[in-house]
Amino acid sequence: MSKIIYYIGAGASYGKNDARELIGKGTDNERLLIHKGLPVINEIGKCLLSFKEAVVNTPIDTNEYYSFFNKFRVEGDNLNHKRNSLIADIEEVYQANKEHATIDTYAKKLYLTRRTNELKRLKNVLTTFFVWAQLVSKTDQRYDTFLANILQENTLSIPNGISVISWNYDSQFEMAYRNYSKDGNLPIYDKNAHIYYQDSGNCGKIFKVNGSANFDDFCMVDYISKHRDVDSVIQLIEYYDNLGADTSAFGYQFTSRLSYAWETSERQRQMFDMLQKVTSDTTTVVVIGYSFPYFNRQIDRKIFAAMPYLKTVYIQDPNPEAIEPSLRAVLLNEAATKIVYQKDCTQFYLPREL
């Protein structure tokens, strides 16, 4: 059980303003490159254009064969056809993003209207995009500093009194942890991972309520960054194609691990059962980069309802005043909960309760 919960949203992976490079400003091809951190929801469209550009411009020798996982080879001409398919799907998601308030709104629309294949394609594109974005951009350094501050010396684990609930499907925690342990793994309870949820012992936990932008249970960003014998974009073209294919003969089966919190499943129920046990004695929550959007409200209320002893919520954000009303709408006991603003976002806030 954890006395302190970190409640994480996309702003926690934002990086810095000066690490953002806007290209083609004022044109239909205005695109955004991020050199440290990841895009927030209103930046995804311009970053998708940068991803598309990287896919279009990556050289593929049609007369060559490319090896993957040391298990199979693909002819360059075949990869070219797969590239065209990925480009078309990126363009479709980009257009949908332009036509909706956010990409998450579009995803919820597809879910409600039971357009299963389109939702699957969207999640596959977003998964591939976020893997690429984390290959070309450095991890937000605040994750590294946070782990340096809280990890226990002997076990390199999160203390039992701290846990994390993340709405992000990025791999920023996993990548930051590689600086501390090359072989160990953080106890991450991923909604859509193909693992059995069990108590990992006397340490804090990380819950990813939207699953992961990943192709498998291992960290694909880490894998590709270590296997540069084939260009990373070419690897992504092949792995994207594998998301819709039966590759069990090669000893693996890729599927996107991204699964929105409002998509119910047995694994989600397992994760929430464990999450409620962890939060049962929580007294303090630190909200970082999360705005409590309305279509997450049912899940947010369920999570906060499992914190009967909650006393204080810290909102770490440049504009915490805008977040407070939506936060109050999900609190179990609003009147008894103290809300404290923390506008300095240089590092993840370490409250006095630690």
NORDAUR-V857960 format. One record per run of one state. SS is the DSSP state (a for helix, b for strand, c for the rest). FROM is the first residue (numbers start at 1). LEN is the number of residues. If there is no record, write none. Layout:
BEGIN
ss=(SS | SS)
from=(FROM | FROM)
len=(LEN | LEN)
END
This chain:
BEGIN
ss=(c | b | c | a | c | a | b | c | b | c | b | c | a | c | b | c | b | a | c | a | c | a | c | b | c | a | b | c | b | c | b | c | a | c | b | c | b | c | b | c | a | c | a | c | a | c | b | c | a | c | b | c | a | c | b | c | a | c | a | c | b | c)
from=(1 | 4 | 9 | 10 | 14 | 17 | 20 | 24 | 31 | 35 | 36 | 37 | 41 | 58 | 65 | 69 | 72 | 76 | 100 | 103 | 113 | 116 | 137 | 138 | 139 | 141 | 151 | 152 | 158 | 159 | 162 | 167 | 172 | 178 | 188 | 191 | 206 | 209 | 211 | 212 | 220 | 227 | 232 | 243 | 248 | 251 | 258 | 259 | 266 | 279 | 284 | 289 | 294 | 306 | 312 | 317 | 320 | 329 | 334 | 337 | 338 | 343)
len=(3 | 5 | 1 | 4 | 3 | 3 | 4 | 7 | 4 | 1 | 1 | 4 | 17 | 7 | 4 | 3 | 4 | 24 | 3 | 10 | 3 | 21 | 1 | 1 | 2 | 10 | 1 | 6 | 1 | 3 | 5 | 5 | 6 | 10 | 3 | 15 | 3 | 2 | 1 | 8 | 7 | 5 | 11 | 5 | 3 | 7 | 1 | 7 | 13 | 5 | 5 | 5 | 12 | 6 | 5 | 3 | 9 | 5 | 3 | 1 | 5 | 12)
END
